[in-house]
Structure formats: C-alpha cells, structure tokens
Amino acid sequence: MLTDNAELTPIEDDRRHIEIKPSVLYIGTPVALITSLNADGTTNISPMSSVWTLFDRAVLGLTASSKGRENIMRERQLVLNFPAPDLWPKIETLAPTTGRNPVPPHKQKIGYRFEADKFDVSDLTPQPAELVRPLRIAECPIQFEAEMVAAHTPGGDWPAERPEAFWIIEVKVLRVHAHRNIVVPDTNHIDTAQWSPLLYVFRHYFGLGPDLGRTFKAER
Ligand SMILES: Cc1cc2nc3c(=O)[nH]c(=O)nc-3n(C[C@H](O)[C@H](O)[C@H](O)COP(=O)(O)O)c2cc1C
C-alpha cells in the first residue's frame, strides 16, 4: 500500500504502474496464417501471430511441436497469409487443430485435435503460389511467398518445466500479393484506409482503430 511521501521523486511516486505476472506477453501483433507443405504434398495451415518484418525478412516464433514448423524446416518454403479482421471466425475454427498426427500429449490435454485438411475445416480457399509449393489462401488480402534462410532455438535458459521448445525462423520474402482493392491504383503502396490487419492482443482478436497520423517517412 502506497502512502503519501514528500520524500519520493515523481518517478518513485508513480502510482500508475503495478507489477503483474501475465501468463502471456501478447501485446498485439498481426495474425498470419502460415501455409506449408506436408510430406504428402498437401498444404497445412498454421495460425500464428509471433511475427515481425524488417526489409525483406520476416522473423517467426513457432513452437517445436507444430506441424507448420516441421514442414517449413524440411521444405524451406512457406506462404505468410495475412487475414483481415472479418476472417477471425474462420481462424478460430482452426485454433484447436493441428496437422500433426498423433496430437502431441500437451495439446491433447487442452483439447486440440488432428485435422488433415485445414482448408476444408476453415472453409478457406486454396490458390496456387507462383514461386513456392505451398498453396496461398485466396481470402487473405496480403500474402508473402517466402523461403526459410535461418532457424535457431531461443537463447538463455529455457525453463525445464515448459512442455516444449520453440524455434525462431527467419524467412526471406520473395513475392508479395495484395488484393487489388487495398492497393493505391498504379502504385506499390498499400492503401491504409482500406487495409486492416487482424490483431492478436492478449488472446483476443481486434481490427484497427482510426488512423492516428503518419510517421515522417510515410510515402503516402
Ligand atoms: C491467433 C493465434 C495465434 C497463434 N500464434 C502462434 C504463434 O505465434 N506461434 C506458435 O507457435 N503458435 C501459435 N498459435 C498456435 C498454433 O496455431 C497451434 O500450435 C497449431 O496447432 C499449429 O498448427 P500445426 O501444428 O498444424 O502447425 C496461435 C494460434 C492462434 C489461434
């Protein structure tokens, strides 16, 4: 309990912050549906959100036991499909599924099931890619065809009580596809008035709020 204390500096006296121990640190990142090639040539879909981009690279965080991680590291090819907010119910139909058979025990325990055909489960539409073998998802307004260039395990100590490890996978974006209606005509610019990512914020789905302004480097 804090009491008024004239000796405290304004920073020490800042009562806006309290210490918490959240179970996840998902501040808010875009949802991506990764498509990857199964060993039998079919395409798996893995919903994920631990993704960031810089220049032509994207960096992904994927649990070691996920089928998508296994497929990407074997085939070194993938598509990052970025859904708009209206697709969230379809994504949620994929959430309790895995392309891994049998389902890993820690996932069985919380109700995951095996699904061989994720397009069928989610009612999403397959579309051929141009440079890689996994199929794209037609409904996703932005798609990155990509190849894996590096993968490594996390640094530091990973707690022994965690059921599984994860991989940090760096991919090079080879081609970008965008729905015509979110592109400024005759340019390579995404029209930010037309595009909203689907955001994953502390295990809830959100779209974007209003445009607050632009940075000095913005080209439009
Ligand atoms: C919205 C959303 C975001 C997710 N983000 C991640 C993530 O960033 N990394 C990850 O490994 N799993 C993430 N998951 C969990 C995977 O989707 C889950 O492990 C799934 O079984 C993967 O499918 P797969 O085994 O067929 O690859 C997320 C799930 C949802 C629904």
Ligand as a Chemical Component Dictionary entry (heavy atoms), coordinates in Angstrom:
data_LIG
# 
_chem_comp.id                   LIG 
_chem_comp.type                 NON-POLYMER 
_chem_comp.pdbx_formal_charge   0 
_chem_comp.three_letter_code    LIG 
# 
loop_
_chem_comp_atom.comp_id 
_chem_comp_atom.atom_id 
_chem_comp_atom.alt_atom_id 
_chem_comp_atom.type_symbol 
_chem_comp_atom.charge 
_chem_comp_atom.model_Cartn_x 
_chem_comp_atom.model_Cartn_y 
_chem_comp_atom.model_Cartn_z 
_chem_comp_atom.pdbx_ordinal 
LIG C1  C1  C 0 -4.477 -16.398 -33.263 1  
LIG C2  C2  C 0 -3.438 -17.442 -32.979 2  
LIG C3  C3  C 0 -2.112 -17.093 -32.863 3  
LIG C4  C4  C 0 -1.133 -18.078 -32.628 4  
LIG N1  N1  N 0 0.170  -17.702 -32.591 5  
LIG C5  C5  C 0 1.124  -18.659 -32.545 6  
LIG C6  C6  C 0 2.494  -18.304 -32.683 7  
LIG O1  O1  O 0 2.847  -17.150 -32.878 8  
LIG N2  N2  N 0 3.420  -19.320 -32.648 9  
LIG C7  C7  C 0 3.061  -20.629 -32.470 10 
LIG O2  O2  O 0 3.930  -21.496 -32.472 11 
LIG N3  N3  N 0 1.754  -20.984 -32.324 12 
LIG C8  C8  C 0 0.803  -20.032 -32.374 13 
LIG N4  N4  N 0 -0.522 -20.393 -32.276 14 
LIG C9  C9  C 0 -0.853 -21.808 -32.006 15 
LIG C10 C10 C 0 -0.795 -22.675 -33.274 16 
LIG O3  O3  O 0 -1.769 -22.222 -34.197 17 
LIG C11 C11 C 0 -1.031 -24.133 -32.910 18 
LIG O4  O4  O 0 0.152  -24.637 -32.317 19 
LIG C12 C12 C 0 -1.457 -25.022 -34.054 20 
LIG O5  O5  O 0 -1.708 -26.332 -33.582 21 
LIG C13 C13 C 0 -0.427 -25.070 -35.174 22 
LIG O6  O6  O 0 -0.902 -25.885 -36.206 23 
LIG P1  P1  P 0 0.038  -27.005 -36.847 24 
LIG O7  O7  O 0 0.515  -27.933 -35.723 25 
LIG O8  O8  O 0 -0.813 -27.712 -37.854 26 
LIG O9  O9  O 0 1.198  -26.273 -37.469 27 
LIG C14 C14 C 0 -1.514 -19.438 -32.476 28 
LIG C15 C15 C 0 -2.865 -19.768 -32.574 29 
LIG C16 C16 C 0 -3.815 -18.796 -32.822 30 
LIG C17 C17 C 0 -5.258 -19.209 -32.947 31 
# 
loop_
_chem_comp_bond.comp_id 
_chem_comp_bond.atom_id_1 
_chem_comp_bond.atom_id_2 
_chem_comp_bond.value_order 
_chem_comp_bond.pdbx_ordinal 
LIG C1  C2  SING 1  
LIG C2  C3  SING 2  
LIG C2  C16 DOUB 3  
LIG C3  C4  DOUB 4  
LIG C4  N1  SING 5  
LIG C4  C14 SING 6  
LIG N1  C5  DOUB 7  
LIG C5  C6  SING 8  
LIG C5  C8  SING 9  
LIG C6  O1  DOUB 10 
LIG C6  N2  SING 11 
LIG N2  C7  SING 12 
LIG C7  O2  DOUB 13 
LIG C7  N3  SING 14 
LIG N3  C8  DOUB 15 
LIG C8  N4  SING 16 
LIG N4  C9  SING 17 
LIG N4  C14 SING 18 
LIG C9  C10 SING 19 
LIG C10 O3  SING 20 
LIG C10 C11 SING 21 
LIG C11 O4  SING 22 
LIG C11 C12 SING 23 
LIG C12 O5  SING 24 
LIG C12 C13 SING 25 
LIG C13 O6  SING 26 
LIG O6  P1  SING 27 
LIG P1  O7  DOUB 28 
LIG P1  O8  SING 29 
LIG P1  O9  SING 30 
LIG C14 C15 DOUB 31 
LIG C15 C16 SING 32 
LIG C16 C17 SING 33 
# 
